[in-house]
Amino acid sequence: MTGPAGGHNLSRSSSPAGVGGWGRWLGFGRRPAPAEPAGATKLGVIPPDLLRKIRRIEIRVRRLLNTTFLGDYHSVFRGRGIEFSEVREYFPGDDIRSIDWNVTARMGYPYIKQFVEERELTVILAVDVSASGQYGSTGQSKLEVATEIAALLAFSAIRNNDKVGLLAFTDRVEKFVPPRKGRQHVLRVIRELLYLRPKGRGTDLGPALAYVSRVQRRKCVVFLISDFLTSGYESTLRVAGRRHDVIAVSLTDPRERELPAAGLVTLEDAETGAVTVVDAGDPGVRDAYRRLAVEAEAKRIGVLNSVGIDRVDIVNGRSYVEPLAGFFRSRAKRN
């Protein structure tokens, strides 16, 4: 796409994307949100093309689950720990540290507490559905990849006897699906991600993380799936990480890291609609673009590390299974 003659200086001060760099400015190749199906309603009949998409995702994910991925998931998420079950009479050889002294005093004979593993976990898939997710240079948008990752994690959760819920967000909470079990529930999660027409276009992690903490009083696992093209979320993420097990799944596209030598290129900020023209044929411009991308990535990694949040880095166009499985294996060794 061409525009007015002349290049654009990609300096830090002139970077329209600010902290996020130029990742969401790639107007070329950005997929517009599909039009609302005619006559569709929130709970209406699902269009046949949407059903086919859901089915394709389910088939692909189930094939992946037949590999070692499910075992890797289970090795990390084994449950919250142990919970009290009952008391019984003390027998010689029992651990005296388990004696329930209150019951013992009432009954006049030693009783011990018994505990069982609390197997069931609650998993929340917090998925960024902002406008920057519509971009993709590899045949799939970042949001489509995020949907497949969410489906893989959701099916892994229910196979592990865990509940799974969905929180779709932009700069606001767009949709919340309460945690439940079962295949039909997971298919609903996939449908919501494919069918959702967000009201917001920007990205703000704060409202989403605050919402999770309000609706989930007990500790849960939160997979935060986003391109993180935003700023100012460090304190909110730190608070959420203290209450819940938050795992950041960071999505990037190759074109968000490196600009092709394509001459004059029109860049559009998918979230604000602002447009600029750059001379991608200028090596200096491409170097500046690459430098801004590296700095933005380093800053994101630094923020996540500083608040103690685990992360998985996914690049659009490459396998997302290997980074996820590698993360689970690495974390299992730490547990």
Summary of the structure (lengths in Angstrom):
residues: 335
radius of gyration: 23.7
end to end distance: 50.6
largest distance: 92.7
contacts: 1040
relative contact order: 0.18
helix: 41%
strand: 21%
